[in-house]
Structure formats: C-alpha cells, structure tokens
Amino acid sequence: MRHDCLQAVVLSRLLAADELDAALEAGLMAFVPCPACDAGAAAELQEAQRKIADAWAARDRYRARNTRLERLESEREARRARSQVATRTALPAAVTAVLERAKARAAERGAK
C-alpha cells in the first residue's frame, strides 16, 4: 500500500477538531508515518494511537474483570444453594429422632 503524507494532515486536523470517531474511521490506528511526514504531526498521531490503544486495553481488562466477577458470584451462589439443600435433606438420624420426639410432645400438650 502506498503511503500518503496528506493522511497525516487530515488525521491531525480531525484530532484537533476533537473528531475522534472520524479520525478512527479515516485510519488513525493503521497510520504509519514515513520520513517525509511532518515530524510534529507524526508524533501527535503516534501519541493518539498509544492513548487509544491503552484505553482499549483498559476497557478489555474491565470487561474481563466483570466477566470473572460474575462467574465467581454464580459459582458462590451455586455452592450456597447446594449446601442449603444438603442441610435441609440430610439430617443425621439422631437429630431426626430428637425432632420427632419434640413434635410428639408438642402434639400431646396441644391435645390436653
């Protein structure tokens, strides 16, 4: 692909006008300066590329963190649900016997 130094000027003007979306659509992230490009404009564009790449990386880390936290929360909820079901259904025989005797005594008192 042939390099066009005019692209540096166009991208610089878009950035100066705070038209970041238009600069991205015009090829900001793919722009590679050549030795003939204006050094100031090239440096400005490379700095903008770095900042955008850093922002995109931060966004990706944020999304990955939220995904990880959601997964951990769902795993924690699943463990809680399993432990609650296990405690309700798997009472030791001695505890079950005590409960039955208590229910029987309560029924006798209610009958009197």
LINNORZI-V289264 format. One line per field, one symbol per residue. ss: DSSP state (H for helix, E for strand, L for the rest). phi: phi as a letter, one per 30 degrees, with the letter a starting at -180 (. if undefined). psi: psi as a letter, one per 40 degrees, with the letter a starting at -180 (. if undefined). Layout:
# LINNORZI-V289264
ss: ???
phi: ???
psi: ???
This chain:
# LINNORZI-V289264
ss: LLLLLHHHHHHHHHHHLLLHHHHHHLLHHHLLLLLLLLHHHHHHHHHHHHHHHHHHHHHHHHHHHHHHHHHHHHHHHHHHHHHHHHHHHLLLHHHHHHHHHHHHHHHHHHHL
phi: .ddbdddddddddddddicdddddddjedcdbdceddeddddddddddddddddddddddddddddddddddddddddddddddddddccddeddddddddddddddddddd
psi: hhhhddddddddddddefgddddddefddehhiideihdddddddddddddddddddddddddddddddddddddddddddddddddddgiiddddddddddddddddddd.
